[in-house]
Amino acid sequence: MTASPSEPGARRAPYDLAVVGAGSAGLSGAVTAAELGLSVALLDTSTQTGGQFYRHPAPALGAVRPEALHHDWSAYSDLRRRLTGSTVTHLPGHHVWSTVREGDGTWAVHAVTGADGDAERPVRIRARALLLATGAYERQLPFPGWTLPGVVGAGGAQAMLKSGLVLPGRRVVVAGSGPLLLAVATSLAAAGARVPAVVEAAGYLRYARSPRALAANPGKAAEALLHGAGLLRHRVPVRLRSAVTAVHGTDRVEAVTVTRLDADWRPVPGTGRTIGCDALAVGHGLVPQIELATTVGCATRPLPDGTLGLALDEHQETSARGLWAAGETGGVGGAELARTEGELAAHAIAARLLGRRTGTGRVAALRRRRDRMRAFADVMSAAHAPGPGWRHWLTDDTDVCRCEEVSAGRVREAVAELGARDARTVKLLTRAGMGWCQGRMCGTAVACLAAGDGAAEPPAERRPFAVPVRLSTLAALEEVPDVDAP
């Protein structure tokens, strides 16, 4: 069911569980917990469930077969059916900006409402346990021309197609690194776009170094073959060990330069080739969205691709007691892994709150499945980790921080002449990362440039607020209404 905030008044009884994020992990965790007897509130920024993976058109668009653009739609349909028939309080359009551990051990989840948080109606949800399923966002590595209109994130291009039934262009080059590129290119081609090339900066040989993980996850190989067959059918070439190192155009994208890379991702001189296009969909993997957890002190672990994920125990609990996480927050691994982790966390939470074990055999099976898929996720992460040589793509006038218009030259100057040795110092000297996105777009690039020839530290993910919030909201926290638990 869908709920609305109650009027201010006396403190209400808390929910047993608050789940933040209605994607694969959050849906799985919420409906499982409700079926085990817990009262559950499910919050999400979107007005629809499904998260980024199962984005689908609004009913007003009249899509006849939204499942045609999705892989494994039946799994989402089952979760949506279970949600509809459950006691879960679904709170769409709720932008969670902070979570706080109260003195009595419960969690307070603070959110503002509206399609983009613009309604600015603050609400508070109290719960005995918290499950974070906040997903991930795209990692972008800058290059000359990446700010031109027509350059979109690879995931953004897929979102445009799934949610709005529109293409970013008629002739779209798909570039970057990671398995998402194959899915995006296949979807675009099937929807009628011409895809001149898929440009993958890494190769696929590193997968072969982990035969055990590959053998344990045959579904992943089948999925790759499915995308490969789609690309072959639409005559889309795949260029490995290559990258888009420049975008050309005046008012929007007109062409891109694709250059061969060496093993460290340095451009190989003399290998640049121009490909005409009117759009570029680019992304270099995903970054776990963990701000809500790190703000309350949850421990993290370095992932093979240089990002940070939450450190979780065998039951998905973080280092903060009473706070669990599932899905991409622990490392990017796909929708099936996210569903498995969400269900596993729900069983652990129910066991804690109800004081008894639930589904012992099911839990053991979930843990085995989780471990198998998480091992493959780590192999995938390592295979597509950016090499240090990518920074050689950048000219001094290339914008690194788009929000504050800080160029690569200014960052290099801060390192070489002003003594900056880390991203935080570069930020203080140049304002890189101080804009609207708070470093989500430029954090990786700034950290790599600050490290020089050394290994870059993952950008800090500890922020006091996970989304923008007005000062008036902070000033009125004591008057914020609670959402009632049933």
KETORKE-759695 format. One record per residue (C-alpha): x negated, y, z; residue in one letter. Coordinates in steps of 0.5 Angstrom, whole numbers, plus 500, padded with zeros to 3 digits. Example, Ala and Ser with C-alpha at 12.3 -4.5 7.8 and 13.67 -1.06 7.14 Angstrom:
[[475,491,516],A];
[[473,498,514],S];
***
This chain:
[[500,500,500],M];
[[498,507,499],T];
[[498,512,505],A];
[[497,519,507],S];
[[494,523,513],P];
[[498,524,519],S];
[[500,530,522],E];
[[494,533,528],P];
[[496,530,534],G];
[[494,525,539],A];
[[488,520,538],R];
[[491,514,534],R];
[[489,507,535],A];
[[483,505,530],P];
[[484,501,524],Y];
[[480,494,525],D];
[[476,496,519],L];
[[475,502,514],A];
[[472,500,507],V];
[[469,505,503],V];
[[469,504,495],G];
[[474,500,491],A];
[[470,497,486],G];
[[468,489,486],S];
[[465,489,493],A];
[[470,494,497],G];
[[476,490,494],L];
[[474,483,495],S];
[[472,485,502],G];
[[478,489,504],A];
[[483,484,501],V];
[[479,478,505],T];
[[479,482,511],A];
[[487,483,511],A];
[[488,476,509],E];
[[484,474,515],L];
[[489,478,520],G];
[[485,485,520],L];
[[488,492,519],S];
[[484,495,513],V];
[[484,502,510],A];
[[481,502,503],L];
[[478,509,501],L];
[[475,511,494],D];
[[474,517,490],T];
[[478,515,484],S];
[[485,514,484],T];
[[485,507,481],Q];
[[481,501,484],T];
[[476,498,480],G];
[[470,502,481],G];
[[465,503,475],Q];
[[465,496,473],F];
[[472,496,472],Y];
[[474,503,470],R];
[[480,503,466],H];
[[485,508,462],P];
[[490,512,466],A];
[[497,509,464],P];
[[499,515,461],A];
[[494,513,455],L];
[[498,507,453],G];
[[492,502,453],A];
[[495,496,450],V];
[[489,491,452],R];
[[485,495,457],P];
[[482,488,459],E];
[[479,488,452],A];
[[473,493,454],L];
[[471,489,460],H];
[[467,482,462],H];
[[471,478,467],D];
[[477,482,467],W];
[[481,476,470],S];
[[477,477,477],A];
[[479,484,477],Y];
[[486,482,476],S];
[[486,477,482],D];
[[483,482,487],L];
[[488,488,484],R];
[[494,483,485],R];
[[492,481,492],R];
[[491,488,494],L];
[[498,490,492],T];
[[501,484,496],G];
[[496,485,502],S];
[[497,490,508],T];
[[491,494,506],V];
[[492,501,507],T];
[[489,504,500],H];
[[487,511,500],L];
[[485,514,493],P];
[[482,520,492],G];
[[479,520,498],H];
[[471,523,498],H];
[[468,521,504],V];
[[462,525,506],W];
[[460,523,513],S];
[[461,517,517],T];
[[459,518,525],V];
[[459,512,530],R];
[[463,515,536],E];
[[462,514,543],G];
[[466,509,544],D];
[[463,504,539],G];
[[468,506,533],T];
[[467,509,527],W];
[[469,516,524],A];
[[470,516,517],V];
[[471,523,514],H];
[[473,525,507],A];
[[476,530,503],V];
[[482,529,498],T];
[[483,531,491],G];
[[481,528,484],A];
[[475,532,485],D];
[[475,533,493],G];
[[478,540,490],D];
[[484,539,495],A];
[[480,540,501],E];
[[485,537,505],R];
[[480,534,511],P];
[[482,527,514],V];
[[479,522,519],R];
[[479,515,519],I];
[[477,511,525],R];
[[475,504,525],A];
[[472,499,529],R];
[[468,496,524],A];
[[465,499,517],L];
[[464,496,510],L];
[[460,501,505],L];
[[461,499,498],A];
[[459,505,495],T];
[[456,502,489],G];
[[450,506,485],A];
[[449,511,480],Y];
[[444,512,474],E];
[[437,513,474],R];
[[435,518,469],Q];
[[428,519,466],L];
[[427,526,463],P];
[[424,527,456],F];
[[424,533,451],P];
[[431,535,449],G];
[[435,531,454],W];
[[439,537,456],T];
[[442,537,449],L];
[[449,536,448],P];
[[450,529,446],G];
[[446,526,451],V];
[[450,522,456],V];
[[448,517,461],G];
[[449,510,458],A];
[[454,508,464],G];
[[457,515,462],G];
[[458,513,455],A];
[[461,506,457],Q];
[[466,510,462],A];
[[468,515,457],M];
[[470,509,453],L];
[[473,505,458],K];
[[477,511,462],S];
[[478,515,456],G];
[[478,511,450],L];
[[473,516,447],V];
[[466,515,444],L];
[[461,520,445],P];
[[459,520,438],G];
[[460,517,431],R];
[[453,515,431],R];
[[450,513,438],V];
[[443,511,439],V];
[[443,507,446],V];
[[436,507,450],A];
[[433,506,456],G];
[[432,500,460],S];
[[436,494,463],G];
[[441,489,461],P];
[[447,495,462],L];
[[444,497,455],L];
[[447,491,451],L];
[[454,491,454],A];
[[454,499,453],V];
[[452,498,445],A];
[[456,492,444],T];
[[462,496,447],S];
[[461,502,443],L];
[[460,498,436],A];
[[466,494,438],A];
[[470,500,439],A];
[[468,503,432],G];
[[461,507,433],A];
[[455,506,429],R];
[[449,504,433],V];
[[443,505,429],P];
[[439,501,435],A];
[[438,499,442],V];
[[432,501,444],V];
[[429,498,451],E];
[[423,500,454],A];
[[421,493,457],A];
[[421,486,454],G];
[[425,480,456],Y];
[[419,476,457],L];
[[418,477,465],R];
[[425,473,466],Y];
[[421,467,463],A];
[[416,468,469],R];
[[422,466,474],S];
[[425,459,471],P];
[[428,457,477],R];
[[432,463,478],A];
[[434,463,471],L];
[[436,456,471],A];
[[440,457,478],A];
[[444,463,474],N];
[[446,460,467],P];
[[452,465,467],G];
[[447,470,466],K];
[[444,467,460],A];
[[451,466,457],A];
[[453,473,458],E];
[[446,475,455],A];
[[448,471,449],L];
[[455,474,448],L];
[[452,481,448],H];
[[447,478,443],G];
[[452,475,438],A];
[[456,482,439],G];
[[450,486,437],L];
[[448,481,431],L];
[[455,481,428],R];
[[455,489,428],H];
[[448,489,425],R];
[[445,493,431],V];
[[437,492,431],P];
[[434,491,438],V];
[[427,495,439],R];
[[423,492,445],L];
[[417,496,448],R];
[[420,502,445],S];
[[423,509,448],A];
[[426,515,446],V];
[[421,520,447],T];
[[424,526,444],A];
[[431,529,442],V];
[[432,533,436],H];
[[437,538,434],G];
[[440,545,435],T];
[[447,546,438],D];
[[447,538,439],R];
[[443,532,438],V];
[[442,531,431],E];
[[436,525,431],A];
[[431,522,436],V];
[[424,520,436],T];
[[423,512,438],V];
[[416,511,440],T];
[[412,504,441],R];
[[410,503,449],L];
[[404,500,451],D];
[[405,495,458],A];
[[405,501,462],D];
[[410,505,458],W];
[[405,510,455],R];
[[407,512,448],P];
[[403,509,443],V];
[[400,514,438],P];
[[402,514,431],G];
[[408,509,432],T];
[[414,515,433],G];
[[420,514,428],R];
[[426,518,427],T];
[[433,516,427],I];
[[439,520,425],G];
[[444,520,430],C];
[[449,525,433],D];
[[449,522,440],A];
[[444,518,445],L];
[[447,514,451],A];
[[441,513,455],V];
[[439,510,462],G];
[[434,507,466],H];
[[437,502,471],G];
[[441,504,477],L];
[[440,507,484],V];
[[443,504,490],P];
[[448,509,493],Q];
[[446,509,500],I];
[[447,516,503],E];
[[452,514,508],L];
[[448,509,511],A];
[[441,512,511],T];
[[444,518,515],T];
[[446,514,521],V];
[[439,511,521],G];
[[440,504,517],C];
[[434,501,515],A];
[[432,500,508],T];
[[428,495,503],R];
[[424,497,497],P];
[[427,494,491],L];
[[422,491,485],P];
[[424,497,481],D];
[[422,502,485],G];
[[428,504,488],T];
[[431,503,495],L];
[[437,498,498],G];
[[439,497,505],L];
[[436,492,509],A];
[[442,487,510],L];
[[442,480,515],D];
[[445,474,512],E];
[[452,476,514],H];
[[451,483,510],Q];
[[450,487,517],E];
[[446,493,516],T];
[[441,495,522],S];
[[446,499,525],A];
[[451,494,529],R];
[[458,494,526],G];
[[456,497,520],L];
[[456,492,514],W];
[[455,493,506],A];
[[456,489,500],A];
[[455,490,493],G];
[[450,495,489],E];
[[448,498,496],T];
[[443,492,497],G];
[[440,492,490],G];
[[444,492,484],V];
[[446,485,482],G];
[[453,485,478],G];
[[460,485,479],A];
[[460,477,481],E];
[[455,478,486],L];
[[458,484,489],A];
[[465,480,490],R];
[[461,475,493],T];
[[458,479,498],E];
[[464,483,500],G];
[[468,477,501],E];
[[462,474,506],L];
[[462,481,510],A];
[[469,480,511],A];
[[469,474,514],H];
[[463,476,518],A];
[[467,482,521],I];
[[473,478,522],A];
[[469,473,526],A];
[[466,479,530],R];
[[473,482,531],L];
[[477,476,533],L];
[[472,473,537],G];
[[472,466,533],R];
[[469,463,526],R];
[[473,464,520],T];
[[472,459,514],G];
[[466,456,516],T];
[[465,452,510],G];
[[467,458,505],R];
[[462,462,509],V];
[[456,457,507],A];
[[458,457,500],A];
[[458,464,499],L];
[[452,465,502],R];
[[449,460,498],R];
[[452,463,492],R];
[[450,470,494],R];
[[442,468,495],D];
[[442,465,488],R];
[[445,471,485],M];
[[441,476,489],R];
[[434,472,487],A];
[[436,473,480],F];
[[438,480,481],A];
[[431,481,484],D];
[[428,478,478],V];
[[432,483,473],M];
[[430,489,477],S];
[[422,487,477],A];
[[423,486,469],A];
[[426,493,468],H];
[[422,497,473],A];
[[419,503,469],P];
[[412,503,468],G];
[[408,509,471],P];
[[406,511,463],G];
[[413,514,462],W];
[[411,521,465],R];
[[406,522,459],H];
[[413,523,455],W];
[[413,529,458],L];
[[411,536,455],T];
[[410,542,460],D];
[[416,545,458],D];
[[421,539,459],T];
[[426,541,464],D];
[[425,535,470],V];
[[430,538,475],C];
[[436,541,470],R];
[[440,544,476],C];
[[435,549,478],E];
[[431,549,471],E];
[[424,546,473],V];
[[420,544,468],S];
[[415,539,468],A];
[[409,544,468],G];
[[412,547,474],R];
[[411,541,478],V];
[[405,539,475],R];
[[402,546,477],E];
[[405,545,484],A];
[[401,538,485],V];
[[394,541,481],A];
[[394,548,484],E];
[[398,548,490],L];
[[396,542,493],G];
[[403,538,493],A];
[[402,531,494],R];
[[410,529,495],D];
[[416,530,492],A];
[[419,534,499],R];
[[413,539,498],T];
[[414,540,490],V];
[[421,541,492],K];
[[419,547,497],L];
[[415,550,492],L];
[[419,549,486],T];
[[426,548,488],R];
[[426,542,484],A];
[[432,537,487],G];
[[435,543,491],M];
[[441,544,486],G];
[[448,541,485],W];
[[446,534,484],C];
[[441,534,490],Q];
[[436,530,487],G];
[[440,524,484],R];
[[438,526,477],M];
[[431,528,478],C];
[[429,525,484],G];
[[425,519,481],T];
[[421,524,476],A];
[[419,529,481],V];
[[417,523,486],A];
[[413,520,480],C];
[[410,527,478],L];
[[408,528,485],A];
[[404,522,486],A];
[[400,523,480],G];
[[396,517,478],D];
[[398,513,485],G];
[[404,509,486],A];
[[411,514,487],A];
[[415,513,493],E];
[[422,512,492],P];
[[426,519,493],P];
[[429,520,500],A];
[[436,518,500],E];
[[437,521,507],R];
[[442,527,506],R];
[[447,530,512],P];
[[453,530,507],F];
[[454,525,501],A];
[[459,529,497],V];
[[459,537,497],P];
[[464,540,503],V];
[[466,547,505],R];
[[464,550,511],L];
[[471,551,513],S];
[[472,543,513],T];
[[466,543,518],L];
[[469,548,522],A];
[[475,545,523],A];
[[473,538,525],L];
[[477,538,532],E];
[[483,539,528],E];
[[482,534,522],V];
[[488,529,522],P];
[[487,522,523],D];
[[490,517,518],V];
[[494,512,522],D];
[[493,505,523],A];
[[499,500,522],P];
***
